[in-house]
Amino acid sequence: MRAFAPGANANVSINGATASVTTNSITITALAENGQWNNSQVNSTESRVEVKLDNQTIVLENSRLRVNELDYGAVQQGDQVRLERGRVTVNSQERNPAQGAAANDATSEPKHETAERAP
């Protein structure tokens, strides 16, 4: 998968409870949990799009999707992303956030304290 530069052509539209962000043929649809979106802000550069909707932050950067600082993995041109009730789906497949350091700890060897024993 090749990286894309999302920022140059980001389009955002908000219609009550539905916000739609389109950049580089990726569409992100976010549904408000409490009726409708009240505040929105978009920051865009050539390699990054950041959309703030009330207390939710969506970032597309270097082919990666982050929602509220949680990494949901790579996305590519043509993908359809949906954010609804705390769930993220990409092309109708639910995604869980990457666990980052927590995942590394979980997959590493368990740490056991060792007590020194006298002979």
N, C-alpha and C positions, 0 to 999 in steps of 0.2 A: 504494500500500500504506500502511495506516495503522500508526502505531507502537502498540505494546502495552505494558502494564505487567506484566511477568512475575512479579514478586516475591510478590505477595499470596497466590498459591495454588500455590506450588511443592511438588511431591511427589517424593520420591526413594525408590527401593527398590533394594536390592542383594541379588542372589542369586548368590553365588559369583563367577563370572567376568563376570556381566552386571549392569550398573548401568542403571537407567532413571530419567530425569528427565522429569517432565511439568509444564509450566507454560503456562497460557493456550492450551491445545489444541495445544501443540508437544511432541512426544515426542523425547527424545534417548536413544539406546541406546548405551552404551559397553561394549566388550568388553575385558577385561583381557588383556594380552599374555602375562603369566606366571602363568596358572592362575586366580587370583582377586584381587579387590580386597581389600586389607588395611585401608586407612584411608580414611575419607571425612569430609568436612566441607561443610556447606551454609551459605552466607550469603545472605540474601535481604532486599531492600528493595522498595519499591513499583515501582521502575524497573529493578531489576537482580537477577539470580540468578547466584551464583557457586558452583560445585560443584568441590571438590577431591577427586580420587580418586587415592590414592597420589601419584605425581609428575605427574599430569595435571590441568590446570585448565580448566574449561569455563565460559564466561561468556555469558549472554544479557543484552544491555543495549541499549535503544533500537532494538529490532528487528534487532540485529546479533549474529552468532555469532562468538565468539573461542575458540580452543582453543590453550592454551599460548602466549598473547600473539599468535597469528596470526589475522587477521581473515578469516573465511570468508563474509562477506557477509550480506545480509539474509535473515531467515526470517520466516514469517508463520503465523498461526493455521492449524492443520491439517497443518503440515509434519512429516515424519518424518525425523529426523537420525540417522545411524549413524556411530559412530567405531570403526574396526577396523583394526588393523595400520598405524597412522599415516595412514590414509585417512579422509576425511570425505565422506559422501554425504548429500544432501538430496533426499528423494523419489526415491531410487534413482539420482540423478545425481551423479557424483563432482564435488567442488569442490576447487579449488586455492586456497591462501591468497592474499589480495590482497598485492601486493608493496610497498605503501606507498611510501616514499621511493625504494626501488630501482626500482619501476615508473616513477616520475616521471623518474628519471635515464635509464632505458633509452629512454623515449619522447622525451626532449628532444634537441636538436641535440648531436652529439658535440662534445666540447671538444678543441680542438687548440691546442697551444702554438704561438705565433707568434714567430719570431725576427726581431728588427729587422735590417734589412739596410742597410749603408752604401752611399751612392750611388757 
